[in-house]
Amino acid sequence: MKRFITILYFLTIAQFCFPQTASIEGHVHNINEDKGLAFAYVVLDGEKIVALTNDYGDFTIDSLSEGFHSLKITYFGYQDLTVDSIYVAHDTVINLYIEFPPPCKYDRKNKKCPVCHKKDKVIPIIYGLPSKGLVTESEKGKVRLGGCEVTGCDPHWYCKRDNKEF
């Protein structure tokens, strides 16, 4: 019996000294500046675990359980990026290379409405604090005021015919 308790004791200690967990190591690369994205939030599984990228865009999340996880990259001024279905097995290290920000879904150059395919009722959306002149232009229907541009990937055009921002 004493031998069984001794073996059980050492197995318990080994479990704490050498845990059976996994980790995710990654690099978030800013494609706009061609370097690592410093100080971006890396959120795992809907805010259970949060990491911050270092000066070079690298991060590590340790002590993960086995299974599927989702990872969300958040950085002020950019649209969030979510990477789903990352499978983590026991005692593994998953290495990720993530290009950020995600591609913008809005075409900033095309002034043609995606609904009616016409340009005659399309006006620009202006972001930021409007001047008196811009307020007057907005009241005349020549521009649309968009408030603060939050993500850098907000729509730039508005179709008055179809009430569609694009």
N, C-alpha and C positions, 0 to 999 in steps of 0.2 A: 504494500500500500504506500509505503514511504517513497518507493521508487516511482510509482505512478504520480504522486503529488509533485515530486521533483521534476519529472518530465513535463507535466502540465504547467508548472511554474515557468520553466524555460521556454515552452511554446508560447505562453502568454507574453513574456518579455520580448521574444523574437517578433511577435505580431506588432508590438509598439515600436520596436527599433527598426523593423523592415516592413512597413505597411504595404499592403497589396492595393495600391492606388495608382492612378495614371495622371498624366498632365498634358496640357496643351502649351506648346511654345510657338510663338508666331512673330511675324514681321508685317507691319502695315506700311505699305509703300505709297507715298503721295505721288500720283502720276502727273499732277500738275507741276510739281517742282522737282521731280525725279530724285527724291530722297525719302528717307523714313519719316513717317508722320508722328511727330512728338506730341505727347500728352493727349492722345485720343482715349476715350473710354471704351473698354472692351467688356461687354456685358454678356455673361453666360446664363442661359436658361431663364430669361426674364428677370434679371436683377438678383438672382441668388448669389452669384459671385461676380464681382467687378474688379477689373484690373485697369491699370493706366500704362500706356506705352511710354517707354523711356525716351531720352533725347534722340535715339536712332530709330524709333518706331518699333522696338522689340517689346514683347510682353510674355509673361508666363502665368499660367493658372495651374496650380497644383491641387492634389488631393481630390481628384474627380472620381466619381463612381462609374462603374461600367455601364455603358448604354449609349443612346443617342442624345446629343446635345445640340443646342443652337447658340450661335454667337452673333452678337450685334455690335457693330462699330459705330460710335457716335462721336462727332466732332462739330463744334460750333461753326455755323456757316455752311455746313455741307449736309446733304441728304444722308440719312442713316443707311447702312448696309447690313443685311442679315445673311448669315451663312447657316443654312439648316442641315440637319442630318449628318452631323459629324459623329462617327462612331468611335467610341473610346473603349478599348479592352483593358483588362487588368494589367498592371505593370508595363504600360506602353507610354511612349511620348509621341504625341501627334505634332508634326511640324507643319505650320501653315504659312503661306505667303499670300497676303491679301493686297490687291491693288485698290486704292481708294482715291477719290470718291467714285461711286458707281456712275455709269454713263447717264447723262441727263436725257429724259424722255422728251423734252421740248426742243424743237428746232427753232433756234433763235433767228435764223435768216429767212425762213419761209413765212411770208405774210399772207399766204392763202389759207382760208378757213378750212379745217379738216372735215367739216360737215357739208357746207354748201360749195366748197372749192372755188370761192370767189374772193376778190380783194377789195371790192368797193365799200364794204361796211367794216373793214378791219382797221382798228386803231391801236396805237401802242399802249402798253401798261407801263406807267412810270412809278418807280419805287422811291421811298425816302420821304423826307419832310418836304411837302410841296411849297413852292413860292406862290405869291399872289397871282402871278401870271399863269401858273399851272392850274390853280384852282379855277380861274376863269376859263381856261382851255377845257378843263374837265366839265364845267357847267355847260359849255357849248357842244359837248360830245365829241371833241377832237382827240382827247386822251382819256385814259382810265387810270385812276389813282389806285395803286396796289398796296399801299402801306409800306411796312418795312420788308425788304427782301431778306428772307430768313435763311434759305438754303443755298443760294447761288444757282439754283436750278428751278427757279420759279417761272411761270409763264410770262412771255413778253408781248403777247398779242391778244386782242379781244375782238370777237366778231359780234357786232351789235345786232345783226340779223338773227343769229342763232344763240345768243347769250352764252358763248363758249370762250373760255380762256385757253390759250395754247401757246 
